[in-house]
Amino acid sequence: MHHMEMMMHMTFYWGKEAEILFSGWPGARSGMYALALIVVFVMGIIVEWLSYCRLIKPGSTHAAAGLVQTLLHTIRIGLAYMVMLALMSFNGGVFLVAVAGHAVGFLVFGSRVCRGSEMVSLEKTSDLP
């Protein structure tokens, strides 16, 4: 078995040759690097969506609502950690798309810009605390 050593960066660097989340992924191909950036961007958006989504229906039983809330929290935290681990590649492109994904997600799901109505400060905006 051939084992290829890859240097682990400890400072930010720019380039498509990176390992993001999984050994050997995305490799040295530009298309796979672009796909990796898209995946990180979408994960950032999903983390923000989960922070502001309202999937639990009013009147749900406490047990059912608690299970759904726990599942949503688990998925949100898992994805947030995946974004953090992607950032630990120290690739500048990954950093930019992660921040952009969170920014777009907040703009669409958390800010007043896309909500259409004023948010009341006491109104609960998410199923998650």
Buried (B, 14 or more C-beta within 10 A) or exposed (E): EEEEEEEEBEEEBEEBEBBBBEEEBBBEEEEBBEBBBEBBBBBBBBBBBBBBBEEBEEEBEEEEBEEBBEEBBEEBEEBBEBBEEBBEBBBEBBBBBBBBBBBBBBBBBBBEEEEEEEEEEEEEBBBBE
